[in-house]
Amino acid sequence: MAKVTSLGHVGLFVSDYNLMRDFYTRILGFIVTDEARERGMCFLSARPEDEHHELLLAAGRKILNG
């Protein structure tokens, strides 16, 4: 399975924070380096020993059907 080995710094607003956190950690292998669950945000790194974060996930607006 492919694994992310390096990124610049990227921030993503996501509509389902918990689902995306699970995807980026469990499927892509990122490590959570800092998190504020009550705010729906976390910093992730593929190389935490070298980079504190390469990716920020942040809960965004809910998508409305309509």
Backbone as JSON, one array per atom type, in Angstrom:
{
  "sequence": "MAKVTSLGHVGLFVSDYNLMRDFYTRILGFIVTDEARERGMCFLSARPEDEHHELLLAAGRKILNG",
  "N": [[0.85, -1.18, 0.0], [0.5, 2.23, -0.77], [2.21, 4.95, 0.84], [2.2, 8.14, 2.27], [5.07, 10.09, 2.24], [6.13, 12.62, 2.41], [5.22, 16.04, 2.55], [4.41, 19.49, 1.81], [3.19, 22.18, 3.75], [-0.16, 21.78, 4.35], [-3.54, 22.72, 4.56], [-6.76, 21.54, 5.31], [-10.22, 22.0, 5.13], [-12.79, 20.09, 6.41], [-15.84, 18.23, 6.08], [-16.64, 16.11, 7.68], [-15.08, 15.64, 10.36], [-14.18, 13.54, 12.15], [-14.28, 11.24, 10.55], [-12.45, 11.9, 8.51], [-10.12, 12.28, 10.01], [-9.71, 9.68, 10.91], [-9.33, 8.42, 8.4], [-6.94, 9.68, 7.41], [-5.1, 8.95, 9.38], [-5.36, 6.12, 9.92], [-5.57, 4.89, 7.35], [-3.79, 6.3, 5.57], [-1.57, 6.59, 7.17], [-0.63, 8.81, 8.64], [0.55, 10.62, 11.54], [-0.91, 11.95, 14.44], [0.1, 14.97, 15.7], [-0.58, 17.15, 17.24], [-3.64, 18.17, 18.75], [-6.91, 19.57, 18.93], [-9.58, 18.51, 19.85], [-12.07, 19.48, 20.74], [-12.38, 21.71, 19.22], [-12.36, 20.64, 16.76], [-10.01, 20.1, 15.22], [-6.77, 19.11, 14.0], [-3.23, 18.57, 13.85], [-1.16, 16.88, 11.59], [1.44, 14.56, 10.73], [3.6, 12.94, 8.42], [6.15, 12.45, 8.97], [6.93, 12.75, 11.86], [9.24, 12.96, 13.42], [10.82, 14.67, 12.03], [9.23, 16.76, 11.0], [6.87, 18.8, 12.54], [4.24, 19.24, 11.67], [2.56, 18.55, 8.62], [0.17, 18.61, 7.59], [-3.0, 20.04, 8.19], [-6.07, 19.33, 9.58], [-9.3, 20.57, 9.68], [-12.49, 21.07, 11.03], [-15.07, 21.99, 8.91], [-17.73, 23.91, 7.43], [-20.98, 22.47, 7.62], [-22.35, 20.41, 5.09], [-25.2, 21.16, 3.3], [-28.09, 19.54, 2.17], [-29.99, 20.2, -0.68]],
  "CA": [[0.0, 0.0, 0.0], [1.24, 3.49, -0.84], [2.24, 5.73, 2.07], [2.73, 9.48, 2.09], [6.36, 10.23, 2.91], [6.49, 14.02, 2.59], [4.35, 17.09, 2.01], [4.63, 20.82, 2.36], [2.15, 22.4, 4.75], [-1.46, 21.82, 3.69], [-4.69, 22.78, 5.46], [-8.01, 21.11, 4.69], [-11.49, 22.06, 5.85], [-13.5, 18.84, 6.12], [-17.22, 18.24, 6.59], [-16.75, 15.07, 8.71], [-13.75, 15.64, 10.99], [-13.79, 12.24, 12.7], [-14.06, 10.33, 9.43], [-11.21, 12.29, 7.83], [-9.02, 11.99, 10.94], [-9.52, 8.23, 10.83], [-8.77, 8.11, 7.1], [-5.55, 10.12, 7.29], [-4.23, 8.23, 10.32], [-5.42, 4.67, 9.77], [-5.36, 4.45, 5.98], [-2.59, 6.9, 4.98], [-0.44, 6.43, 8.08], [-0.18, 10.04, 9.31], [0.57, 10.64, 13.0], [-1.42, 13.19, 15.03], [1.13, 15.58, 16.54], [-1.32, 18.04, 18.16], [-5.07, 18.1, 18.45], [-7.91, 20.25, 19.75], [-10.82, 17.82, 19.45], [-13.25, 20.31, 21.01], [-12.46, 22.67, 18.11], [-12.39, 19.89, 15.52], [-8.81, 20.31, 14.4], [-5.56, 18.42, 14.39], [-2.05, 18.64, 13.0], [-0.68, 15.53, 11.27], [2.73, 14.49, 10.06], [4.09, 11.65, 7.95], [7.51, 12.36, 9.51], [6.89, 13.56, 13.08], [10.58, 13.18, 13.96], [11.42, 15.75, 11.24], [8.25, 17.84, 10.77], [5.76, 18.78, 13.48], [3.03, 19.02, 10.89], [2.53, 18.76, 7.19], [-1.25, 18.68, 7.24], [-3.96, 20.46, 9.2], [-7.48, 19.04, 9.32], [-10.17, 21.44, 10.48], [-13.91, 20.93, 10.73], [-15.62, 23.12, 8.15], [-19.18, 24.03, 7.44], [-21.76, 21.3, 7.26], [-22.94, 20.46, 3.75], [-26.65, 21.07, 3.34], [-28.73, 18.97, 0.97], [-31.13, 21.01, -0.95]],
  "C": [[0.89, 1.24, 0.0], [1.14, 4.24, 0.49], [2.84, 7.09, 1.76], [4.03, 9.58, 2.87], [6.76, 11.67, 3.14], [5.47, 14.92, 1.92], [4.91, 18.42, 2.43], [3.61, 20.98, 3.47], [0.83, 22.62, 4.03], [-2.54, 21.87, 4.76], [-5.95, 22.4, 4.71], [-9.18, 21.34, 5.63], [-12.27, 20.82, 5.43], [-14.9, 18.89, 6.74], [-17.45, 17.18, 7.66], [-15.36, 14.87, 9.32], [-13.32, 14.25, 11.44], [-13.49, 11.23, 11.6], [-12.73, 10.64, 8.74], [-9.98, 12.05, 8.71], [-8.69, 10.51, 10.89], [-8.86, 7.85, 9.51], [-7.29, 8.46, 7.02], [-4.61, 9.38, 8.24], [-4.21, 6.73, 10.02], [-5.08, 4.2, 8.36], [-4.05, 5.0, 5.39], [-1.38, 6.9, 5.9], [0.11, 7.7, 8.72], [-0.26, 9.87, 10.82], [0.01, 11.98, 13.47], [-0.35, 13.73, 15.97], [0.56, 16.56, 17.54], [-2.78, 17.98, 17.77], [-5.87, 18.93, 19.45], [-9.26, 19.68, 19.32], [-12.05, 18.68, 19.65], [-13.44, 21.37, 19.92], [-12.52, 21.97, 16.76], [-11.2, 20.17, 14.63], [-7.63, 19.51, 14.93], [-4.46, 18.66, 13.36], [-1.55, 17.21, 12.81], [0.65, 15.61, 10.55], [3.01, 13.07, 9.61], [5.48, 11.38, 8.51], [7.6, 13.17, 10.8], [8.27, 13.81, 13.71], [11.29, 14.33, 13.24], [10.53, 16.98, 11.1], [7.11, 17.72, 11.78], [4.44, 18.55, 12.77], [3.25, 19.32, 9.42], [1.09, 18.99, 6.74], [-2.06, 19.13, 8.45], [-5.34, 20.04, 8.73], [-8.3, 19.91, 10.24], [-11.62, 21.24, 10.04], [-14.4, 22.2, 10.04], [-17.13, 23.17, 8.3], [-19.84, 22.73, 7.05], [-22.34, 21.49, 5.86], [-24.44, 20.26, 3.89], [-27.18, 20.48, 2.05], [-29.88, 19.88, 0.6], [-31.25, 21.65, -2.21]]
}
